[in-house]
Amino acid sequence: MWDGRRYHCLDYELKKRFGEKMYKLSLDGGMTCPNRDGSLGYGGCIFCSGEGSGDFAAQMNTDIRRQLLQAKAILGKKYGGSRYIAYFQSYTNTYAPVSYLEKLFTEVIQQEDIAVLDIATRPDCLGRDVLELIRSLTAVKPVWVELGLQTSDDRTAALIHRCYPTALYSQAVSNLHQAGAEVITHMIIGLPGENRNTILQTADYIASCGSDGIKLQLLHVLRGTVLAQMYERGECSVLTEDDYISLLCDIIARLPPEIVIHRLTGDGNKDTLIAPLWSCRKGAVLNHIHHALRLRGIIQGCAPLES
């Protein structure tokens, strides 16, 4: 097992590769998303609140060096390490001219205390010029690219207004691997209309495409989103804690041991979270997950993928 864990967690992977646990500096590249600016749609996916980078993010719309300093200051109270992961989190961080991306990413990756460059984006925003840039960056330091797949079911993808076909994801993973980058895939558990089979099919698909890591996220209903309107009209529901943990255990059992699990759940902004409110107790939820894994005798990869 991985430092006593029953799954291949990020902390274990970081200590193995870099000799220490590292925190992420959440940065804002000043980009939007083709699903928000009208290129493909407006407003983003139905669950997207447009809130930005979260609690440990630097102030938006500031110089990137200043953002780095601000983000380190925010983490300073909880982290005494010497190196960081620079995480471009908000929206689609390859949705800009490559000349702009090159200047932005190069400035960050050349910082002495940055160990990894982590870029969140979409599979349909990885043109040849962007891939060549990523290739050049991987020659400097490791580059992670996070892809928001959420589901492998194209019917669900249409419902959540993802605005790209699933086939683009598998091609993006292949292209990124050829460029030398590592891929982390985002998957949401509990999307409207999905059942256990649909959810497990997404997990199997992510594994079969060769993703290096996965972020597992509980569906949150946040104020100001299309999903919130659907929830209030009774058109969708959220998972109970027991149901979520049961599904999560099933997913972990079938993920290959080499896939790094970057996240087991998620905590929405308490000021805007409508449901499920049980997710606010993150520490307790993680303890319940670990207990369920032990109780069911599950270790990551113990169950084969289904054909």
C-alpha positions in Angstrom: 0.0 0.0 0.0 1.0 3.7 -0.3 2.3 4.9 3.1 -0.5 2.9 4.7 -3.2 4.3 2.4 -5.4 2.0 0.4 -5.1 4.2 -2.7 -2.4 5.9 -4.6 -2.6 9.4 -3.1 -1.0 12.6 -4.2 1.0 13.1 -1.0 2.7 9.7 -1.4 3.5 10.5 -5.1 5.0 13.9 -4.2 7.2 12.5 -1.4 8.3 9.7 -3.7 9.2 11.9 -6.6 10.3 15.2 -4.9 11.1 14.1 -1.4 8.5 16.3 0.2 4.8 17.2 0.3 4.1 20.3 -1.8 1.2 22.7 -1.9 -0.3 24.4 -4.9 -0.1 28.1 -5.6 -3.4 28.9 -7.3 -2.8 31.4 -10.0 -5.0 33.4 -12.4 -3.8 33.6 -16.0 -6.5 36.1 -16.9 -8.2 33.8 -19.4 -11.8 32.9 -19.9 -13.4 29.8 -21.6 -14.8 29.2 -25.1 -17.9 27.9 -23.3 -18.3 31.3 -21.6 -17.3 34.0 -24.1 -19.7 32.9 -26.9 -17.2 30.9 -29.0 -19.1 27.7 -28.0 -21.6 29.0 -25.5 -22.3 31.4 -22.7 -22.2 30.9 -18.9 -20.1 27.7 -18.9 -21.2 24.3 -17.8 -24.4 24.1 -15.8 -22.4 23.6 -12.5 -19.9 26.4 -13.1 -20.4 29.4 -10.8 -17.5 31.5 -12.2 -16.1 31.9 -8.7 -12.5 31.6 -9.6 -9.6 29.8 -7.9 -10.7 29.1 -4.4 -9.5 29.8 -0.9 -5.8 29.7 -1.5 -5.7 31.7 -4.6 -3.7 34.9 -5.2 -5.6 38.1 -6.1 -6.9 38.0 -9.6 -5.8 40.5 -12.3 -2.4 41.2 -10.8 1.1 40.7 -12.1 2.1 37.0 -12.1 5.1 37.6 -9.8 2.9 39.4 -7.4 0.4 36.6 -7.6 3.1 34.1 -6.7 4.1 36.1 -3.6 0.5 36.5 -2.5 -0.2 32.8 -2.9 2.9 31.9 -0.9 1.9 34.4 1.8 -1.6 32.8 2.0 0.0 29.3 2.4 2.7 30.5 4.7 0.7 29.8 7.8 0.2 26.2 7.0 3.2 25.2 4.9 6.9 25.4 5.7 8.2 23.6 2.6 10.6 25.0 0.0 9.0 24.1 -3.3 5.6 24.5 -4.8 3.2 23.5 -7.6 2.2 26.5 -9.7 -1.4 25.8 -10.6 -3.3 27.8 -13.2 -6.8 26.8 -12.1 -9.5 29.3 -13.2 -11.3 28.6 -16.5 -9.3 27.5 -19.6 -5.6 28.2 -19.3 -4.6 27.5 -22.8 -7.3 29.7 -24.3 -5.1 32.6 -25.4 -2.5 33.3 -28.1 0.5 31.1 -27.7 2.8 34.1 -27.5 0.9 35.2 -24.3 1.0 31.6 -22.9 4.7 31.3 -23.6 5.5 34.4 -21.7 3.2 33.6 -18.8 4.2 30.0 -18.3 7.9 30.5 -18.9 8.1 33.2 -16.3 6.5 30.9 -13.7 8.3 27.7 -14.5 11.7 29.4 -14.3 11.1 30.4 -10.7 13.6 28.4 -8.6 11.0 27.2 -6.0 8.5 26.0 -8.6 8.8 22.2 -9.0 5.8 21.6 -11.2 3.7 23.6 -13.7 0.1 22.6 -13.5 -2.3 23.9 -16.2 -6.1 23.3 -16.1 -7.7 23.4 -19.6 -10.1 21.8 -22.0 -9.3 19.1 -24.6 -10.5 21.4 -27.4 -8.0 24.1 -26.5 -4.8 22.2 -27.2 -3.8 23.2 -30.7 -0.5 22.1 -32.3 1.2 25.4 -31.3 0.1 24.9 -27.6 1.3 21.3 -27.6 4.7 22.5 -28.9 4.9 25.0 -26.2 4.1 22.4 -23.6 6.8 20.1 -25.1 9.3 22.9 -24.6 8.2 23.5 -21.0 8.6 19.8 -20.1 12.2 20.2 -21.0 12.5 22.6 -18.1 10.4 21.0 -15.4 7.4 18.6 -15.1 4.2 19.8 -16.6 0.8 18.6 -15.5 -2.3 19.3 -17.7 -5.7 18.9 -16.0 -8.6 18.1 -18.3 -12.2 18.7 -17.3 -13.8 15.5 -18.7 -16.4 15.1 -15.9 -18.2 12.3 -17.8 -17.6 10.0 -20.8 -21.3 9.9 -21.7 -22.0 12.3 -24.5 -25.6 12.6 -23.5 -24.7 13.8 -20.1 -22.0 16.0 -21.6 -24.8 17.7 -23.7 -27.0 18.1 -20.7 -24.3 19.8 -18.6 -23.3 22.0 -21.6 -19.7 20.8 -21.8 -19.6 21.7 -25.5 -17.1 19.2 -26.8 -17.4 15.5 -27.8 -15.8 12.8 -25.6 -13.6 11.6 -28.4 -11.6 14.8 -28.2 -10.5 13.9 -24.7 -8.8 10.6 -25.7 -6.9 12.4 -28.5 -5.9 15.1 -26.1 -4.4 12.6 -23.7 -2.4 11.0 -26.4 -1.2 14.3 -27.7 -0.2 15.5 -24.3 1.7 12.3 -23.6 3.6 12.7 -26.8 4.5 16.2 -25.7 5.9 14.9 -22.5 3.1 16.2 -20.1 1.3 14.2 -17.5 -2.5 14.2 -17.6 -4.9 14.6 -14.6 -8.5 14.1 -15.4 -11.5 15.7 -13.6 -14.5 13.4 -13.0 -17.8 14.5 -11.3 -19.8 11.9 -9.5 -23.5 12.4 -9.3 -24.3 14.3 -12.5 -27.9 14.6 -13.5 -29.3 11.4 -15.1 -26.3 9.3 -14.4 -26.5 5.9 -12.5 -23.9 3.6 -11.1 -23.1 2.0 -14.5 -22.7 5.3 -16.3 -20.4 6.6 -13.5 -18.2 3.4 -13.5 -18.0 3.6 -17.3 -16.5 7.0 -17.0 -13.9 5.8 -14.5 -13.0 2.9 -16.8 -12.8 5.2 -19.8 -10.4 7.5 -18.0 -8.2 4.5 -17.0 -8.3 3.1 -20.5 -7.1 6.4 -22.1 -4.0 6.3 -19.9 -4.6 9.3 -17.6 -1.8 9.6 -15.1 -4.0 11.1 -12.4 -7.6 11.7 -11.5 -9.6 14.2 -9.5 -12.8 12.8 -8.2 -15.4 15.4 -7.4 -18.8 15.3 -5.8 -21.4 17.3 -7.7 -22.1 20.5 -5.9 -25.1 22.7 -6.4 -23.9 26.4 -6.1 -26.0 29.5 -6.1 -26.1 31.4 -9.4 -25.7 28.4 -11.6 -28.1 26.7 -14.1 -27.7 23.6 -12.0 -29.2 25.5 -9.0 -32.2 26.4 -11.0 -32.7 22.8 -12.1 -32.3 21.7 -8.4 -34.8 24.2 -7.2 -37.3 23.0 -9.8 -36.8 19.4 -8.7 -35.2 18.4 -12.0 -32.1 16.8 -10.4 -31.0 15.6 -7.0 -27.7 15.2 -5.1 -26.1 12.1 -3.6 -26.3 11.2 0.0 -23.0 10.8 1.8 -23.4 7.0 2.0 -24.2 6.8 -1.8 -21.3 8.9 -2.7 -18.9 6.9 -0.6 -20.2 3.6 -2.0 -19.6 4.8 -5.6 -16.2 6.2 -4.7 -15.2 2.8 -3.2 -16.3 1.1 -6.4 -14.3 3.5 -8.5 -11.1 3.2 -6.5 -11.4 -0.6 -6.7 -11.2 -0.5 -10.5 -8.7 2.3 -11.0 -5.2 0.9 -12.0 -2.7 1.2 -9.1 -0.4 3.5 -11.1 -3.1 6.2 -11.4 -2.5 9.0 -8.8 -5.7 10.0 -7.0 -5.4 13.8 -6.6 -8.7 14.3 -4.9 -11.4 12.1 -3.3 -14.1 14.7 -2.9 -14.4 18.4 -2.9 -15.6 21.3 -0.8 -17.7 23.9 -2.4 -17.7 27.5 -1.2 -19.9 27.5 2.0 -21.3 30.9 1.1 -22.8 29.7 -2.2 -23.3 25.9 -1.6 -26.9 24.9 -1.7 -26.4 21.1 -1.6 -25.3 18.7 -0.5 -24.5 20.3 2.9 -22.9 17.2 4.3 -19.9 17.9 2.0 -19.0 20.8 4.3 -17.7 18.4 6.9 -14.7 17.5 4.7 -12.5 16.0 7.5 -15.3 13.8 8.7 -16.2 12.7 5.1 -12.6 11.7 4.4 -12.5 9.7 7.6 -15.7 7.9 6.5 -14.2 7.2 3.1 -11.1 5.6 4.7 -13.2 3.6 7.1 -15.4 2.3 4.2 -12.4 1.3 2.2 -11.1 -0.7 5.2 -14.5 -2.2 5.9 -15.0 -3.4 2.4 -11.3 -4.6 2.0 -10.8 -2.3 -1.0 -7.3 -1.4 -2.3 -7.0 0.6 -5.5 -7.0 -1.7 -8.5 -8.3 -4.8 -6.7 -11.2 -5.2 -9.1 -10.6 -5.5 -12.9 -12.0 -3.1 -15.4 -15.2 -4.3 -17.0 -15.2 -4.6 -20.8 
